[in-house]
């Protein structure tokens, strides 16, 4: 899972760069038939690359958070589990807010939407994980919240994979 996220992110960044520059070349050729501004093409390519870099940054942060959750879970350390669950909630909220600041090219808009859906699912998973960890710290099982967190994490991963496919990463 961890290797897949890094590999996907790396490929996404490379594809974004290639699409940006290829789109720029296509825009220059198409401008003979219909005028398009080279500045707009460059701005769009820059936004695509900047968005891809932002995705990469947040995937690394999310990986660190998920590693912390895994370690805490393996050690039955519900205090640390609650800490990392809160990190997931905070970090995904930050990633959503940053994601919404980018206007990507039409080629990447669906990928950007899927990335946002992945972040929303991971955010909700973090919230349920936090509730479950707090219940476990207080001596109750918290199994229902842990199950919901697992389902949402899985959905987030599905959205992440779809975002990769939409961005041309297979």
DSSP file (Angstrom, degrees, kcal/mol; ACC not computed):
  #  RESIDUE AA STRUCTURE BP1 BP2  ACC     N-H-->O    O-->H-N    N-H-->O    O-->H-N    TCO  KAPPA ALPHA  PHI   PSI    X-CA   Y-CA   Z-CA
    1    1 A X     >        0   0    0      0, 0.0     4,-2.2     0, 0.0     5,-0.2   0.000 360.0 360.0 360.0 -46.8    0.0    0.0    0.0
    2    2 A X  H  >  +     0   0    0      1,-0.2     4,-2.1     2,-0.2     5,-0.2   0.926 360.0  47.3 -64.9 -44.5    2.7    2.4    1.0
    3    3 A X  H  > S+     0   0    0      1,-0.2     4,-2.9     2,-0.2     5,-0.2   0.887 110.1  54.4 -64.0 -37.7    4.8    1.7   -2.1
    4    4 A X  H  > S+     0   0    0      2,-0.2     4,-3.0     1,-0.2     5,-0.2   0.908 107.2  50.0 -63.2 -42.4    1.7    2.0   -4.3
    5    5 A X  H  X S+     0   0    0     -4,-2.2     4,-2.5     2,-0.2    -1,-0.2   0.934 114.2  44.0 -63.4 -46.1    1.0    5.5   -3.0
    6    6 A X  H  X S+     0   0    0     -4,-2.1     4,-2.6     2,-0.2     5,-0.2   0.926 115.7  47.8 -64.7 -43.6    4.5    6.7   -3.5
    7    7 A X  H  X S+     0   0    0     -4,-2.9     4,-2.6     2,-0.2     5,-0.2   0.929 113.1  48.4 -62.8 -44.4    4.7    5.1   -7.0
    8    8 A X  H  X S+     0   0    0     -4,-3.0     4,-2.7    -5,-0.2    -2,-0.2   0.915 112.2  49.0 -61.3 -44.4    1.3    6.5   -7.9
    9    9 A X  H  X S+     0   0    0     -4,-2.5     4,-2.4    -5,-0.2    -1,-0.2   0.918 111.4  48.8 -63.4 -43.8    2.3    9.9   -6.7
   10   10 A X  H  X S+     0   0    0     -4,-2.6     4,-2.3     1,-0.2    -2,-0.2   0.932 113.7  46.1 -62.2 -46.2    5.6    9.9   -8.6
   11   11 A X  H  X S+     0   0    0     -4,-2.6     4,-2.9     1,-0.2     5,-0.2   0.907 110.5  54.2 -63.9 -41.4    3.9    8.7  -11.8
   12   12 A X  H  X S+     0   0    0     -4,-2.7     4,-2.5    -5,-0.2    -1,-0.2   0.921 109.2  48.1 -58.4 -45.0    1.2   11.4  -11.4
   13   13 A X  H  X S+     0   0    0     -4,-2.4     4,-2.1     2,-0.2    -1,-0.2   0.921 112.7  47.8 -63.4 -44.4    3.8   14.1  -11.1
   14   14 A X  H  X S+     0   0    0     -4,-2.3     4,-2.6     1,-0.2    -2,-0.2   0.924 113.0  48.5 -62.9 -44.2    5.7   12.9  -14.2
   15   15 A X  H  X S+     0   0    0     -4,-2.9     4,-3.4     1,-0.2     5,-0.3   0.907 109.0  53.6 -63.8 -40.9    2.5   12.6  -16.2
   16   16 A X  H  X S+     0   0    0     -4,-2.5     4,-2.5    -5,-0.2    -1,-0.2   0.911 110.6  46.6 -60.3 -41.9    1.4   16.1  -15.1
   17   17 A X  H  X S+     0   0    0     -4,-2.1     4,-2.4     2,-0.2     5,-0.2   0.938 115.0  45.9 -66.0 -45.8    4.7   17.5  -16.3
   18   18 A X  H  X S+     0   0    0     -4,-2.6     4,-3.1     2,-0.2     5,-0.3   0.929 114.5  47.8 -63.8 -45.1    4.5   15.7  -19.6
   19   19 A X  H  X S+     0   0    0     -4,-3.4     4,-3.2     1,-0.2     5,-0.3   0.914 110.7  52.9 -61.6 -42.3    0.9   16.6  -20.1
   20   20 A X  H  X S+     0   0    0     -4,-2.5     4,-1.5    -5,-0.3    -2,-0.2   0.932 115.9  37.5 -59.5 -47.5    1.7   20.2  -19.3
   21   21 A X  H  X S+     0   0    0     -4,-2.4     4,-2.1     2,-0.2    -2,-0.2   0.878 118.4  48.9 -75.3 -37.1    4.5   20.5  -21.8
   22   22 A X  H  X S+     0   0    0     -4,-3.1     4,-2.7    -5,-0.2    -2,-0.2   0.913 111.7  50.6 -66.7 -40.5    2.7   18.3  -24.4
   23   23 A X  H  X S+     0   0    0     -4,-3.2     4,-2.6    -5,-0.3    -1,-0.2   0.865 107.7  53.8 -63.0 -35.4   -0.4   20.4  -24.0
   24   24 A X  H  X S+     0   0    0     -4,-1.5     4,-1.6    -5,-0.3    -1,-0.2   0.923 110.6  45.5 -64.8 -43.8    1.7   23.5  -24.4
   25   25 A X  H  X S+     0   0    0     -4,-2.1     4,-1.9     2,-0.2    -2,-0.2   0.904 113.6  49.8 -65.0 -41.7    3.0   22.2  -27.7
   26   26 A X  H  X S+     0   0    0     -4,-2.7     4,-2.9     1,-0.2     5,-0.2   0.904 107.8  54.4 -63.4 -40.7   -0.4   21.2  -28.8
   27   27 A X  H  X S+     0   0    0     -4,-2.6     4,-1.2     1,-0.2    -1,-0.2   0.866 106.8  51.1 -61.6 -36.8   -1.8   24.6  -27.9
   28   28 A X  H  < S+     0   0    0     -4,-1.6     4,-0.3     2,-0.2    -1,-0.2   0.906 113.5  44.4 -68.1 -40.5    0.9   26.2  -30.2
   29   29 A X  H >< S+     0   0    0     -4,-1.9     3,-1.0     1,-0.2     4,-0.4   0.890 114.7  48.3 -70.5 -38.7   -0.1   24.0  -33.1
   30   30 A X  H >X S+     0   0    0     -4,-2.9     4,-2.3     1,-0.2     3,-0.9   0.700  93.7  77.6 -74.3 -18.7   -3.8   24.4  -32.6
   31   31 A X  T 3< S+     0   0    0     -4,-1.2    -1,-0.2     1,-0.3    -2,-0.2   0.715  82.7  66.2 -67.0 -18.4   -3.4   28.2  -32.3
   32   32 A X  T <4 S+     0   0    0     -3,-1.0    -1,-0.3    -4,-0.3     3,-0.2   0.883 110.4  35.1 -68.0 -36.6   -3.1   28.4  -36.1
   33   33 A X  T <4 S+     0   0    0     -3,-0.9     2,-0.4    -4,-0.4    -2,-0.2   0.863 138.1  12.9 -83.9 -38.0   -6.7   27.3  -36.4
   34   34 A X  S  < S-     0   0    0     -4,-2.3    -1,-0.3     2,-0.0     2,-0.1  -0.971  88.2-114.0-142.1 121.7   -8.1   29.0  -33.3
   35   35 A X        +     0   0    0     -2,-0.4     2,-0.4    -3,-0.2    -4,-0.1  -0.344  39.2 172.3 -63.1 125.9   -6.1   31.7  -31.4
   36   36 A X        -     0   0    0     -9,-0.2     2,-0.4    -2,-0.1    -5,-0.1  -0.978  36.0-110.4-128.4 147.2   -5.2   30.6  -27.9
   37   37 A X     >  -     0   0    0     -2,-0.4     4,-2.0     1,-0.2     3,-0.2  -0.609  11.5-149.7 -79.3 126.2   -2.9   32.5  -25.7
   38   38 A X  H  > S+     0   0    0     -2,-0.4     4,-2.5     1,-0.2     5,-0.2   0.831 101.7  59.2 -60.6 -29.5    0.5   30.9  -25.0
   39   39 A X  H  > S+     0   0    0      2,-0.2     4,-2.7     1,-0.2    -1,-0.2   0.907 104.5  48.4 -65.5 -40.9    0.3   32.6  -21.7
   40   40 A X  H  > S+     0   0    0      2,-0.2     4,-2.6     1,-0.2    -2,-0.2   0.900 111.5  50.0 -65.4 -40.2   -2.9   30.7  -20.8
   41   41 A X  H  X S+     0   0    0     -4,-2.0     4,-2.3     2,-0.2    -2,-0.2   0.918 113.1  46.2 -63.2 -43.9   -1.4   27.5  -21.9
   42   42 A X  H  X S+     0   0    0     -4,-2.5     4,-2.5     2,-0.2    -2,-0.2   0.907 112.4  50.3 -65.1 -42.5    1.7   28.1  -19.8
   43   43 A X  H  X S+     0   0    0     -4,-2.7     4,-2.5     2,-0.2    -2,-0.2   0.911 111.2  49.3 -62.6 -42.5   -0.4   29.1  -16.8
   44   44 A X  H  X S+     0   0    0     -4,-2.6     4,-2.4     2,-0.2    61,-0.4   0.918 111.7  48.3 -63.5 -43.9   -2.5   26.0  -17.2
   45   45 A X  H  X S+     0   0    0     -4,-2.3     4,-2.4     1,-0.2    -2,-0.2   0.898 111.3  51.1 -62.9 -40.3    0.6   23.8  -17.3
   46   46 A X  H  X S+     0   0    0     -4,-2.5     4,-3.0     2,-0.2    -2,-0.2   0.926 109.8  49.2 -63.0 -44.4    2.0   25.6  -14.3
   47   47 A X  H  X S+     0   0    0     -4,-2.5     4,-2.8     2,-0.2    -2,-0.2   0.903 110.4  51.2 -62.2 -41.1   -1.2   25.0  -12.3
   48   48 A X  H  X S+     0   0    0     -4,-2.4     4,-2.4     2,-0.2    -1,-0.2   0.931 113.7  43.8 -61.5 -45.7   -1.2   21.3  -13.3
   49   49 A X  H  X S+     0   0    0     -4,-2.4     4,-2.4     2,-0.2    -2,-0.2   0.916 114.2  49.8 -66.2 -43.4    2.4   20.9  -12.1
   50   50 A X  H  X S+     0   0    0     -4,-3.0     4,-2.2     2,-0.2    -2,-0.2   0.908 111.5  49.1 -62.7 -41.6    1.8   22.9   -9.0
   51   51 A X  H  X S+     0   0    0     -4,-2.8     4,-2.6    -5,-0.2    -2,-0.2   0.934 110.5  50.7 -63.4 -44.9   -1.3   20.8   -8.2
   52   52 A X  H  X S+     0   0    0     -4,-2.4     4,-2.2     1,-0.2    -2,-0.2   0.885 110.2  49.8 -60.0 -39.4    0.7   17.6   -8.8
   53   53 A X  H  X S+     0   0    0     -4,-2.4     4,-2.3     2,-0.2    -1,-0.2   0.892 110.2  51.0 -65.1 -39.9    3.4   18.8   -6.4
   54   54 A X  H  X S+     0   0    0     -4,-2.2     4,-2.3     2,-0.2    -2,-0.2   0.897 108.7  50.8 -64.6 -41.3    0.8   19.6   -3.8
   55   55 A X  H  X S+     0   0    0     -4,-2.6     4,-2.4     1,-0.2    -2,-0.2   0.933 110.1  50.6 -60.3 -45.6   -0.7   16.1   -4.1
   56   56 A X  H  X S+     0   0    0     -4,-2.2     4,-1.9     1,-0.2    -2,-0.2   0.916 109.1  51.2 -59.4 -44.5    2.7   14.6   -3.7
   57   57 A X  H  X S+     0   0    0     -4,-2.3     4,-1.8     1,-0.2    -1,-0.2   0.928 113.1  44.5 -58.8 -46.2    3.4   16.7   -0.6
   58   58 A X  H  X S+     0   0    0     -4,-2.3     4,-2.7     1,-0.2    -1,-0.2   0.808 107.8  57.5 -74.7 -28.2    0.1   15.7    1.0
   59   59 A X  H  X S+     0   0    0     -4,-2.4     4,-2.4     2,-0.2    -1,-0.2   0.898 107.0  49.8 -65.2 -38.5    0.5   12.0    0.1
   60   60 A X  H  X S+     0   0    0     -4,-1.9     4,-2.0     2,-0.2    -2,-0.2   0.917 112.4  46.9 -64.4 -43.0    3.8   12.0    2.0
   61   61 A X  H  X S+     0   0    0     -4,-1.8     4,-2.2     1,-0.2    -2,-0.2   0.932 113.1  48.8 -63.5 -45.7    2.2   13.6    5.0
   62   62 A X  H  X S+     0   0    0     -4,-2.7     4,-2.8     1,-0.2    -2,-0.2   0.877 108.2  54.4 -63.4 -37.9   -0.7   11.2    4.9
   63   63 A X  H  X S+     0   0    0     -4,-2.4     4,-2.5     2,-0.2    -1,-0.2   0.916 107.9  49.8 -61.6 -43.0    1.7    8.2    4.6
   64   64 A X  H  X S+     0   0    0     -4,-2.0     4,-2.0     2,-0.2    -2,-0.2   0.922 111.9  48.4 -61.1 -43.7    3.4    9.4    7.8
   65   65 A X  H  X S+     0   0    0     -4,-2.2     4,-2.1     1,-0.2    -2,-0.2   0.923 112.5  47.7 -61.8 -45.1    0.1    9.6    9.6
   66   66 A X  H  X S+     0   0    0     -4,-2.8     4,-2.5     1,-0.2    -2,-0.2   0.856 108.9  53.9 -68.2 -34.5   -1.0    6.2    8.4
   67   67 A X  H  X S+     0   0    0     -4,-2.5     4,-2.6     2,-0.2    -1,-0.2   0.909 108.6  50.4 -62.6 -41.0    2.3    4.7    9.4
   68   68 A X  H  X S+     0   0    0     -4,-2.0     4,-2.5     2,-0.2    -2,-0.2   0.899 110.0  49.6 -62.7 -41.3    1.7    6.2   12.9
   69   69 A X  H  X S+     0   0    0     -4,-2.1     4,-2.7     2,-0.2    -2,-0.2   0.926 111.2  50.0 -62.2 -44.8   -1.8    4.6   13.0
   70   70 A X  H  X S+     0   0    0     -4,-2.5     4,-2.7     2,-0.2    -2,-0.2   0.928 112.4  46.1 -61.2 -46.8   -0.3    1.3   12.0
   71   71 A X  H  X S+     0   0    0     -4,-2.6     4,-1.6     2,-0.2    -1,-0.2   0.918 114.0  48.2 -63.2 -43.7    2.4    1.3   14.6
   72   72 A X  H  <>S+     0   0    0     -4,-2.5     5,-2.8     1,-0.2     4,-0.2   0.901 113.1  48.6 -64.2 -40.3   -0.1    2.4   17.3
   73   73 A X  H ><5S+     0   0    0     -4,-2.7     3,-1.4     1,-0.2    -2,-0.2   0.932 109.2  51.8 -65.4 -45.8   -2.5   -0.3   16.3
   74   74 A X  H 3<5S+     0   0    0     -4,-2.7    -1,-0.2     1,-0.3    -2,-0.2   0.810 116.1  41.7 -61.2 -29.2    0.1   -3.0   16.3
   75   75 A X  T 3<5S-     0   0    0     -4,-1.6    -1,-0.3    -5,-0.2    -2,-0.2   0.344 107.8-124.5 -98.4   5.5    1.2   -1.9   19.8
   76   76 A X  T < 5 +     0   0    0     -3,-1.4     2,-1.1    -4,-0.2    -3,-0.2   0.853  57.0 154.2  51.6  37.6   -2.4   -1.5   21.1
   77   77 A X     >< +     0   0    0     -5,-2.8     4,-2.1    -6,-0.2    -1,-0.2  -0.771  17.8 176.4 -97.3  90.4   -1.5    2.1   22.0
   78   78 A X  H  > S+     0   0    0     -2,-1.1     4,-2.0     1,-0.2    -1,-0.2   0.731  75.2  60.3 -72.4 -22.6   -4.8    3.8   21.9
   79   79 A X  H  > S+     0   0    0      2,-0.2     4,-1.7     1,-0.2    -1,-0.2   0.949 111.0  39.7 -67.4 -48.1   -3.4    7.1   23.1
   80   80 A X  H  > S+     0   0    0      2,-0.2     4,-2.8     1,-0.2     5,-0.3   0.842 111.7  58.5 -69.7 -32.4   -1.1    7.3   20.1
   81   81 A X  H  X S+     0   0    0     -4,-2.1     4,-2.3     1,-0.2    -1,-0.2   0.917 106.5  48.1 -60.9 -42.4   -3.8    6.0   17.8
   82   82 A X  H  X S+     0   0    0     -4,-2.0     4,-2.1     2,-0.2    -1,-0.2   0.891 110.5  52.3 -64.6 -39.0   -6.0    8.9   18.9
   83   83 A X  H  X S+     0   0    0     -4,-1.7     4,-1.9     2,-0.2    -2,-0.2   0.949 113.3  42.3 -62.2 -49.7   -3.1   11.3   18.2
   84   84 A X  H  X S+     0   0    0     -4,-2.8     4,-2.3     1,-0.2    -2,-0.2   0.841 110.8  56.4 -69.8 -32.0   -2.4   10.0   14.7
   85   85 A X  H  X S+     0   0    0     -4,-2.3     4,-2.2    -5,-0.3    -1,-0.2   0.913 108.1  48.6 -62.5 -41.1   -6.1    9.8   13.9
   86   86 A X  H  X S+     0   0    0     -4,-2.1     4,-2.8     2,-0.2     5,-0.2   0.877 107.9  54.8 -66.0 -37.1   -6.3   13.5   14.8
   87   87 A X  H  X S+     0   0    0     -4,-1.9     4,-3.4     2,-0.2     5,-0.3   0.922 107.1  50.9 -59.7 -43.2   -3.3   14.2   12.6
   88   88 A X  H  X S+     0   0    0     -4,-2.3     4,-2.5     2,-0.2     5,-0.3   0.934 110.9  48.2 -59.9 -46.0   -5.2   12.5    9.7
   89   89 A X  H  X S+     0   0    0     -4,-2.2     4,-1.8     1,-0.2    -2,-0.2   0.947 117.5  41.3 -59.4 -49.5   -8.2   14.7   10.3
   90   90 A X  H  X S+     0   0    0     -4,-2.8     4,-2.2     1,-0.2    -2,-0.2   0.925 116.7  47.4 -65.6 -45.6   -6.2   17.9   10.4
   91   91 A X  H  X S+     0   0    0     -4,-3.4     4,-2.2    -5,-0.2    -1,-0.2   0.870 112.3  48.3 -69.7 -37.0   -3.9   17.0    7.5
   92   92 A X  H  X S+     0   0    0     -4,-2.5     4,-2.5    -5,-0.3    -1,-0.2   0.877 110.2  52.6 -70.8 -35.1   -6.6   15.9    5.2
   93   93 A X  H  X S+     0   0    0     -4,-1.8     4,-2.3    -5,-0.3    -2,-0.2   0.925 110.8  47.5 -63.7 -42.7   -8.6   19.0    6.0
   94   94 A X  H  X S+     0   0    0     -4,-2.2     4,-2.4     1,-0.2    -2,-0.2   0.911 111.4  50.8 -61.7 -43.1   -5.5   21.1    5.1
   95   95 A X  H  X S+     0   0    0     -4,-2.2     4,-2.8     2,-0.2    -2,-0.2   0.886 109.3  51.1 -64.1 -39.0   -5.0   19.1    1.9
   96   96 A X  H  X S+     0   0    0     -4,-2.5     4,-2.0     2,-0.2    -1,-0.2   0.931 110.6  48.5 -62.7 -45.9   -8.7   19.7    0.9
   97   97 A X  H  < S+     0   0    0     -4,-2.3     4,-0.3     1,-0.2    -2,-0.2   0.910 114.7  44.8 -63.0 -41.7   -8.4   23.4    1.4
   98   98 A X  H >< S+     0   0    0     -4,-2.4     3,-1.5     1,-0.2     4,-0.3   0.907 109.9  55.4 -68.2 -41.1   -5.1   23.6   -0.6
   99   99 A X  H >< S+     0   0    0     -4,-2.8     3,-1.6     1,-0.3    -2,-0.2   0.884 101.9  57.9 -57.2 -40.0   -6.6   21.4   -3.3
  100  100 A X  T 3< S+     0   0    0     -4,-2.0    -1,-0.3     1,-0.3    -2,-0.2   0.603  94.9  66.7 -69.6 -10.6   -9.5   23.7   -3.8
  101  101 A X  T <  S+     0   0    0     -3,-1.5     2,-0.4    -4,-0.3    -1,-0.3   0.596  87.2  86.0 -84.0 -11.7   -7.1   26.6   -4.5
  102  102 A X    <   -     0   0    0     -3,-1.6     2,-0.6    -4,-0.3   -54,-0.0  -0.728  57.4-161.9 -98.0 139.3   -5.9   25.0   -7.8
  103  103 A X        -     0   0    0     -2,-0.4   -56,-0.1   -59,-0.0     2,-0.1  -0.919  24.4-171.0-113.8 100.7   -7.5   25.4  -11.2
  104  104 A X        -     0   0    0     -2,-0.6   -59,-0.1     1,-0.2     5,-0.1  -0.397  29.8 -84.9 -90.6 168.2   -6.2   22.6  -13.2
  105  105 A X    >>  -     0   0    0    -61,-0.4     3,-1.7     1,-0.1     4,-0.8  -0.227  45.0-103.2 -64.9 159.3   -6.5   22.0  -16.9
  106  106 A X  H >> S+     0   0    0      1,-0.3     3,-0.5     2,-0.2     4,-0.5   0.811 120.3  65.1 -54.6 -30.4   -9.7   20.2  -18.2
  107  107 A X  H 34 S+     0   0    0      1,-0.2    -1,-0.3     2,-0.1     4,-0.2   0.794 111.5  34.0 -62.7 -28.0   -7.6   17.0  -18.6
  108  108 A X  H <> S+     0   0    0     -3,-1.7     4,-2.6     1,-0.1    -1,-0.2   0.417  88.8  96.0-109.9   0.3   -7.0   16.8  -14.8
  109  109 A X  H <X S+     0   0    0     -4,-0.8     4,-2.0    -3,-0.5     5,-0.1   0.902  88.3  46.1 -62.2 -41.8  -10.2   18.2  -13.4
  110  110 A X  H  X S+     0   0    0     -4,-0.5     4,-2.3     2,-0.2    -1,-0.2   0.893 112.5  51.2 -68.1 -37.4  -11.8   14.7  -12.9
  111  111 A X  H  > S+     0   0    0     -4,-0.2     4,-2.3     1,-0.2    -2,-0.2   0.906 109.3  51.2 -63.0 -40.8   -8.6   13.5  -11.3
  112  112 A X  H  X S+     0   0    0     -4,-2.6     4,-2.1     2,-0.2    -2,-0.2   0.895 109.4  50.3 -63.7 -39.7   -8.6   16.5   -9.0
  113  113 A X  H  X S+     0   0    0     -4,-2.0     4,-2.3     2,-0.2    -2,-0.2   0.905 110.7  48.9 -64.9 -41.3  -12.2   15.8   -8.0
  114  114 A X  H  X S+     0   0    0     -4,-2.3     4,-2.4     2,-0.2    -2,-0.2   0.883 108.8  53.4 -65.8 -37.9  -11.3   12.1   -7.2
  115  115 A X  H  X S+     0   0    0     -4,-2.3     4,-2.4     2,-0.2    -1,-0.2   0.916 109.2  49.6 -60.7 -42.9   -8.3   13.3   -5.1
  116  116 A X  H  X S+     0   0    0     -4,-2.1     4,-2.4     1,-0.2    -2,-0.2   0.910 109.7  50.4 -63.2 -42.5  -10.7   15.5   -3.1
  117  117 A X  H  X S+     0   0    0     -4,-2.3     4,-2.4     2,-0.2    -1,-0.2   0.892 109.4  51.9 -62.8 -39.3  -13.1   12.6   -2.6
  118  118 A X  H  X S+     0   0    0     -4,-2.4     4,-2.6     1,-0.2    -2,-0.2   0.931 110.3  48.5 -60.8 -45.3  -10.2   10.4   -1.4
  119  119 A X  H  X S+     0   0    0     -4,-2.4     4,-2.4     1,-0.2    -2,-0.2   0.892 110.0  51.6 -63.4 -39.5   -9.2   13.1    1.1
  120  120 A X  H  X S+     0   0    0     -4,-2.4     4,-2.4     2,-0.2    -1,-0.2   0.914 111.3  47.5 -64.1 -41.8  -12.8   13.5    2.3
  121  121 A X  H  X S+     0   0    0     -4,-2.4     4,-2.6     2,-0.2    -2,-0.2   0.922 112.7  48.3 -65.6 -42.8  -13.0    9.7    2.9
  122  122 A X  H  X S+     0   0    0     -4,-2.6     4,-2.4     2,-0.2    -2,-0.2   0.875 110.5  53.0 -64.0 -36.0   -9.7    9.6    4.7
  123  123 A X  H  X S+     0   0    0     -4,-2.4     4,-1.9     2,-0.2    -2,-0.2   0.943 111.4  44.8 -62.8 -48.0  -10.8   12.6    6.8
  124  124 A X  H  X S+     0   0    0     -4,-2.4     4,-2.4     1,-0.2     5,-0.2   0.891 111.3  53.9 -64.1 -39.2  -14.0   10.8    7.8
  125  125 A X  H  X S+     0   0    0     -4,-2.6     4,-2.7     1,-0.2    -1,-0.2   0.917 107.5  51.5 -60.2 -42.5  -12.0    7.6    8.4
  126  126 A X  H  X S+     0   0    0     -4,-2.4     4,-2.5     2,-0.2    -1,-0.2   0.883 108.2  51.7 -61.1 -38.9   -9.7    9.6   10.8
  127  127 A X  H  X S+     0   0    0     -4,-1.9     4,-2.1     2,-0.2    -2,-0.2   0.923 113.0  43.7 -65.3 -44.0  -12.8   10.9   12.6
  128  128 A X  H  X S+     0   0    0     -4,-2.4     4,-2.6     2,-0.2    -2,-0.2   0.884 112.9  52.8 -68.0 -37.0  -14.2    7.4   13.2
  129  129 A X  H  X S+     0   0    0     -4,-2.7     4,-2.8    -5,-0.2    -2,-0.2   0.907 108.6  50.6 -62.6 -41.9  -10.7    6.1   14.1
  130  130 A X  H  X S+     0   0    0     -4,-2.5     4,-2.4     2,-0.2    -2,-0.2   0.923 111.0  48.1 -61.6 -44.9  -10.4    8.9   16.7
  131  131 A X  H  X S+     0   0    0     -4,-2.1     4,-2.2     1,-0.2    -2,-0.2   0.923 113.4  48.0 -61.8 -43.9  -13.8    8.0   18.2
  132  132 A X  H  X S+     0   0    0     -4,-2.6     4,-2.6     2,-0.2    -2,-0.2   0.905 111.1  50.0 -64.0 -41.6  -12.9    4.4   18.3
  133  133 A X  H  X S+     0   0    0     -4,-2.8     4,-2.5     2,-0.2    -1,-0.2   0.908 111.1  49.1 -64.0 -41.4   -9.5    5.1   19.9
  134  134 A X  H  X S+     0   0    0     -4,-2.4     4,-1.4     2,-0.2    -1,-0.2   0.888 111.7  49.2 -66.0 -38.2  -11.1    7.3   22.5
  135  135 A X  H  <>S+     0   0    0     -4,-2.2     5,-2.4     2,-0.2    -2,-0.2   0.926 111.4  49.5 -64.1 -43.6  -13.6    4.6   23.3
  136  136 A X  H ><5S+     0   0    0     -4,-2.6     3,-1.4     1,-0.2    -2,-0.2   0.884 107.6  54.1 -64.1 -38.1  -10.9    1.9   23.5
  137  137 A X  H 3<5S+     0   0    0     -4,-2.5    -1,-0.2     1,-0.3    -2,-0.2   0.846 107.6  51.9 -62.9 -31.7   -8.9    4.2   25.9
  138  138 A X  T 3<5S-     0   0    0     -4,-1.4    -1,-0.3    -3,-0.2    -2,-0.2   0.368 126.7 -99.9 -88.5   5.2  -12.0    4.4   28.1
  139  139 A X  T < 5S+     0   0    0     -3,-1.4    -3,-0.2     1,-0.4     2,-0.2   0.416  86.3 115.9  95.8  -2.2  -12.4    0.6   28.2
  140  140 A X  S   <S-     0   0    0     -5,-2.4    -1,-0.4    -6,-0.2    -2,-0.1  -0.589  71.5-116.3 -95.4 166.7  -15.1    0.1   25.6
  141  141 A X        -     0   0    0     -2,-0.2    -5,-0.2    -3,-0.1    -1,-0.1   0.941  22.9-163.3 -72.6 -49.9  -14.4   -1.8   22.4
  142  142 A X     >  +     0   0    0     -7,-0.1     4,-2.1    -6,-0.1     5,-0.2   0.632  40.3 139.9  75.5  13.1  -14.9    0.9   19.7
  143  143 A X  H  >  +     0   0    0      1,-0.2     4,-2.6     2,-0.2     5,-0.2   0.863  64.1  54.9 -61.6 -39.3  -15.3   -1.9   17.1
  144  144 A X  H  > S+     0   0    0      1,-0.2     4,-2.3     2,-0.2    -1,-0.2   0.918 110.6  45.5 -62.6 -43.0  -18.1   -0.2   15.2
  145  145 A X  H  > S+     0   0    0      2,-0.2     4,-2.4     1,-0.2    -1,-0.2   0.881 112.2  51.4 -67.6 -37.3  -16.1    3.0   14.7
  146  146 A X  H  X S+     0   0    0     -4,-2.1     4,-2.2     2,-0.2    -2,-0.2   0.889 110.0  50.4 -65.2 -38.2  -13.0    1.0   13.7
  147  147 A X  H  X S+     0   0    0     -4,-2.6     4,-2.2     2,-0.2    -2,-0.2   0.922 110.9  48.0 -65.4 -44.0  -15.1   -0.8   11.1
  148  148 A X  H  X S+     0   0    0     -4,-2.3     4,-2.4     1,-0.2     5,-0.2   0.903 110.5  52.4 -62.3 -40.9  -16.4    2.4    9.7
  149  149 A X  H  X S+     0   0    0     -4,-2.4     4,-2.4     1,-0.2    -1,-0.2   0.911 109.2  49.8 -61.3 -42.4  -12.9    3.9    9.6
  150  150 A X  H  X S+     0   0    0     -4,-2.2     4,-2.1     2,-0.2    -1,-0.2   0.892 110.3  49.7 -64.2 -40.6  -11.7    0.8    7.7
  151  151 A X  H  X S+     0   0    0     -4,-2.2     4,-2.0     2,-0.2    -2,-0.2   0.915 113.3  46.1 -64.3 -43.6  -14.5    1.1    5.1
  152  152 A X  H  X S+     0   0    0     -4,-2.4     4,-2.6     2,-0.2    -2,-0.2   0.866 110.2  53.4 -69.2 -36.7  -13.9    4.8    4.5
  153  153 A X  H  X S+     0   0    0     -4,-2.4     4,-2.2    -5,-0.2    -1,-0.2   0.922 109.5  49.4 -62.0 -42.5  -10.1    4.2    4.2
  154  154 A X  H  X S+     0   0    0     -4,-2.1     4,-2.0     1,-0.2    -2,-0.2   0.906 110.8  49.1 -63.1 -42.1  -10.8    1.6    1.6
  155  155 A X  H  X S+     0   0    0     -4,-2.0     4,-2.3     2,-0.2    -1,-0.2   0.896 109.4  53.0 -63.9 -40.3  -13.1    4.0   -0.3
  156  156 A X  H  X S+     0   0    0     -4,-2.6     4,-2.2     1,-0.2    -2,-0.2   0.896 108.1  50.3 -61.0 -40.9  -10.5    6.7   -0.1
  157  157 A X  H  X S+     0   0    0     -4,-2.2     4,-2.4     2,-0.2    -1,-0.2   0.885 108.3  52.9 -66.0 -38.4   -7.9    4.3   -1.6
  158  158 A X  H  X S+     0   0    0     -4,-2.0     4,-2.3     2,-0.2    -2,-0.2   0.916 110.3  47.7 -61.5 -43.0  -10.4    3.5   -4.4
  159  159 A X  H  X S+     0   0    0     -4,-2.3     4,-2.6     2,-0.2    -2,-0.2   0.880 110.0  53.3 -65.3 -37.4  -10.8    7.2   -5.1
  160  160 A X  H  X S+     0   0    0     -4,-2.2     4,-2.0     2,-0.2    -2,-0.2   0.917 109.8  47.4 -63.2 -43.2   -7.0    7.6   -5.1
  161  161 A X  H  X S+     0   0    0     -4,-2.4     4,-2.2     2,-0.2    -2,-0.2   0.900 111.7  50.4 -64.2 -40.6   -6.6    4.8   -7.6
  162  162 A X  H  X S+     0   0    0     -4,-2.3     4,-2.8     1,-0.2    -2,-0.2   0.899 108.0  53.3 -65.1 -39.5   -9.4    6.4   -9.8
  163  163 A X  H  X S+     0   0    0     -4,-2.6     4,-1.6     1,-0.2    -1,-0.2   0.904 108.5  50.7 -60.4 -41.0   -7.6    9.7   -9.6
  164  164 A X  H  <>S+     0   0    0     -4,-2.0     5,-3.3     2,-0.2    -2,-0.2   0.922 111.3  47.5 -62.3 -44.7   -4.4    8.0  -10.8
  165  165 A X  H ><5S+     0   0    0     -4,-2.2     3,-1.6     1,-0.2    -2,-0.2   0.920 111.0  50.7 -63.1 -44.1   -6.2    6.4  -13.7
  166  166 A X  H 3<5S+     0   0    0     -4,-2.8    -1,-0.2     1,-0.3   -55,-0.2   0.797 106.9  55.1 -65.4 -28.1   -7.9    9.7  -14.7
  167  167 A X  T 3<5S-     0   0    0     -4,-1.6    -1,-0.3    -5,-0.2    -2,-0.2   0.472 127.2-101.5 -83.2  -0.8   -4.6   11.4  -14.6
  168  168 A X  T < 5S+     0   0    0     -3,-1.6     2,-0.6     1,-0.3    -3,-0.2   0.634  82.2 130.7  92.4  15.2   -3.3    8.9  -17.1
  169  169 A X      <       0   0    0     -5,-3.3    -1,-0.3    -6,-0.2    -2,-0.2  -0.902 360.0 360.0-104.1 117.8   -1.4    6.7  -14.5
  170  170 A X              0   0    0     -2,-0.6    -1,-0.1    -3,-0.1    -5,-0.1   0.398 360.0 360.0-121.2 360.0   -2.2    3.1  -14.8
